[in-house]
Amino acid sequence: MLHVITGGSGSGKSAYAENWLLEQREKNLYDENSENTNPSAPLYIATMIPYGKEGETKVIRHRRLRAGKGFRTFECYRDLVKADIPVNTGILLECMSNLTANELYDEAGNMNKPEKVKRQILEGIRHVIEKTDLLVIVTNEVQGDQMEYSEETKIYQRVLGEVNQSLAGLAEKVTEVVYGIPVEIK
């Protein structure tokens, strides 16, 4: 199952995603009709490159919030399709907006072709889906404000929006978290 969870910054989507995944895993592990009896720890695919003090602080905060939940962290900033992901019973990929930015710009800061980036991200997601029974992807809502942005930012927003649309089409479940309240979209 693929579940896409979206929302604005600070909406509570990360906590919701973690808790939802753990609840689903527990249900599946103890469902006598389930073929999956592997109780391995869920995998947390971290996509944020922790640039500077602010990035490091955010990573520490997220690790603290996940503490005691049993996640194994797997850092993968780009090229999901090449990632050596172990077969498992649940993956939380956080977050698509970071992965999109990492794929859109190479390590030297040059912009890659948007169509290639979109294709590469979706191939990577298909690769991850092959490794798990349950994939939860956290993404961000970046189109909601009325500000005028640079052309580069508009390209990023367009690519992320198109990736999110493709993911929603693949997903069995889509949820938007608004002020900590999950609103089922699909």
Buried (B, 14 or more C-beta within 10 A) or exposed (E): BBBBBBBBEEBBBBBBBBEBBBEBBEEBBEEEEEEBEEEBEBBBBBBBBBEEEEEEEEBEEBEEEBEEBBBEEBEBBBBBBEBEBEEBBBBBBBBBBBBBBBBBBEEEEEEBEBEEBBEBBBBBBEBBBEBBBBBBBBBBBBEEEEEEEEEEEEBBBBBBBBBBEBBBEBBEBBBBBBEEEBEEEE
